[in-house]
Amino acid sequence: MKKPVGILKVNIQRAMKLKKKDLLGAIDPYVMLKLTDDKLPSKKTTVKRKNLNPEWNEEFTFVVKDPQAQVLELNVFDWEQVGIHEKMGLNIMPLKELTPEEPKTGQLVVLVNYKTFKEDEDPTNVDGVHKAPEGTPAGGGLLLIFVLEAQDLEGKNHTNPSARILFRGEEHKTRVVKKNRDPRWDEEFQFMLDEPPTNERVHIEVTSTSKRMGLLYPKESLGYVDIYLSDVVSNKRINERYHLIDSKNGRIQIEMQWMTLS
């Protein structure tokens, strides 16, 4: 395992003159960011509804371990309510070719800043877990839940899986992956909390839905899991594969991070 040698900050500023490939309907663009050889899930911007020239000005931080080999991948997607999100473009930036603070222009404008660690600087605190953003409650923190993928799902009537998260009365859902027993979502959900959720749990259920007319079972459960949050509060980060309850062989992979100001 290589040790962290620096921090890469990426500011996704804006995109210009985006075009939908089929020329039908509106564009709801967002950017997915991935640093190669990084085991953490991809990061993504917010979705800008019906916008050909979206402005984000959103910053993301990556831990760099091999600046000579790692590559920053930027994918622009058109968000879809149902089905697969359409890829609109790809931009690849080898870290060895980056110039700090130099905007990268084109259809996508990106500002990058790579900072190497000093010899006396301790990088162990940034290996995959970063401090919470400004505005986070002093006694609380930011809970990140990454719904990554599932395997061996099986519905009795259909298998069009999506994951549903229930926590503190809030409900969030991933996109639907049609006709797939091994879906990959790679979606992130955030919860800003006033206090650590030490004695709480999150409920995650995988469901299958069908819009076929006249179907007797338009929706069915493919299994669920209740995850207690004491481990993520104490360890700051967990990444586990859970067996789904009420499923024969189904499993789901979830990563969680607990980020505080200190």
N, C-alpha and C positions, 0 to 999 in steps of 0.2 A: 504494500500500500504506500503510495507516494504521499508525502506531507504537503500541506498547503504552503504555497510560496507567494501568494498575492491575492488581491481582491479585484474583481472586474465589476464596475458599475456601468450599467447600460440604461440610457434614457431614451425610450421610444417617444419621439417628439410628434411626428405627424406623417401622413401619407398623402399623396397627391394624384389626382386624376385616375382613381381606381376604376376598372371596368369589369363588369360582370361578363363571364364568358358566353352565357346564353342570351345576354341582352334583355332578359325578361325579369321583372320584379326589381325590388330594391336591394341595396347592398348593406349588410350589417357587419362591418369588418372588425376583426381583432387580430392581434399578433401573438404568436406562440414562440417562446424563446427556449432554446435548449443548448447547453454546453456539452459537447461530446465528452465521453468518459466520465460524466457526472451521473451518479446513480439516483440523484433526486429527481422528482417529477419535473416535467416541463413547466415553465412559468408562462403566464399569459396576461395580456392587458384586458381592460374592460371592453365590452362590445359597444361600438358606436352605431346607433340605429340609423339606417337610411342616410348614409353619408359617403359621398365619393371622395371627400377631402377631409378625413377624420383627423382630429388633434387629440393626442393622449397626454403627452408630457408626463409619462409614468416611468419611474426608475426601478430597476431590478438589480440585485446583487448576487454575484456568483463567487464561489471559492475556486481559485485556480491552482492546479497541482502540476500541470505540464504545459507552460505557455508556448513551447516550441511545437507541440503536437495538437493541442486542443483547438477546436473550432466552434465559434458561436453561430448557431443556426437560427435564422429568423424566418418564420413562415407566416404569411398573411392569409387568413381564412375569412370566408363569408359565413357567418353564423346562420344556422337553419334551425327552425323550431322542431322539425321532425326530419330524421335521416342524417346522412353524413354531411359534415360541414365542408363546403367547397374550397379547395386550396386555390388561392389567387396568385401566389408568388412565393419565391424562396430567395433569401439572401444569405450567403455564407461568408463569414469573416474569420479567417485564420488569426489566432491571437498574435502570432509572431509578426503579422503585417499591420497590426493596429497602431495608430498614432493617438496617444491620449488627447482628449478634448477636441478631436478633429471630427466635425460632423460628417457622416456618410450620407450622401445625397443620392437622389434617384426618385423613384416613386415612394420610397420609404426613407425618412430622415431619422438618423440614429446618432446619438452622442455617446461615445464610449470613453471610459477612463480606467486604465489598468494601473494598480498601485502594488508594488512589491513590498513584502514585509521586511522590516529592518532586522538586523541580526539579533537585537535585544528584544524584539517584539514577539509576544506569545500568540501563535495562531490557533491554538487548540480550541479556543472559544468560538471560532467562526467556521469550524468544519461542519457545514450542513445546518447549523442553527444560528440565526442572526437575531439581533436585538429587535424588540418591537418598535414600530414606527412612532413618531411623535403623536401625542394625543391619546396614547394608551393610558388607561387609569393606573396610577402609581401602585395601588395595591392589587391590581389585577394583571391582565395580559391579553394577548391575542392567541386564540386557538385556531390553528390551521388543520383542516381535515382534507386529505388528498384521497379521492376514490380512484384507485389505479386500474385494477382489472379483476376479472373473475374467471373461474375455470369450471368446466363440467356442469354447467347449469342445464336443467332439464325441466321443461314445462309439459304438462299433460296434453295441452292442446296447441300451444305455440311457444316459441322462445324468442321474444323480442325484448331483451332485458334493458332495464334502467335501474339505477340505485336511488333510493329515497332516504334522506337523512332527517331524523327527528331529534331536536335538542332544545331544551328549555322553551318548548312551545313553538319553535320555528321549524319549518319544513323546507327542505331544498331537494332538488332532483337533478340527476345527470340527464344527458340526452339519451334517447332510445337507440340501441344498436339492433338493427333488424336481422332476424334469422341467424343468430350467433350464440353458440353455447360457451364461447370463450371471449367475451367482449373486453375491449380495452377502452376506458373512458379518459383517464388522465385529467380529471377535473378537480379543481380546488374550491373549498368553501371556508369562509372566515367568520369567526365569532369573536367580537370584542367583549370582554368580560370584566366586571368590576372586582372580582375576586377569583382565586384559583378554584377550578371545578374538582377539587380533591375527592369529594364524596359523591360525584355525579357520574352518569353514564350517557352514552350516545347510542341511539337505536338506528341501525342501518338495515334496510330491507331491499331485496332485489325483487322487482316485479316485472311481469311480462304483459304487454298490452297489444291488442289487435283492433284494427278499425274495420275489419271485414264485416259487411252487413249481414245481419242474421246470425252471427256467431253466438253460441250459447254461453261461452265464457270469454267475454271481451278483455278481462283482466284476471290475472292469477299471481299468487305469490310463489317465488322461486327459492325462498328461504330468507332468514334474517340473522342478525347477530347484535348482541348488546355488549358494548365495549366500555369498561370502567376506565375512568380518566386519571386515576391516581398515579399510574405508571408514567404517563406522558408528563404530568406535572413535576414528578421527581426526576425523571430522566431527560426532560426537555424534548426528546424526540423518540418515537417508536415507529417501526415499520414491520407489520405482521401480516401473515396470511391466516385467515380465520375460516373454520368450517361453518357453513351456514346451517342454522337450525331449521328443521323441517325440510331438509334437502338430502338426498341420498349421498351424493358425492360433491356437491357444489362448494366452492371456496371463493373467498373474496380477499383481495389484498388492499390494506388500508395503511396509509402513513399519517401520523399526527405530529404536530409540533406545538409546543407551548412557549411563546415568546414574551419576555418581560422587558422592562426598561433597564434593568440592571443585570 
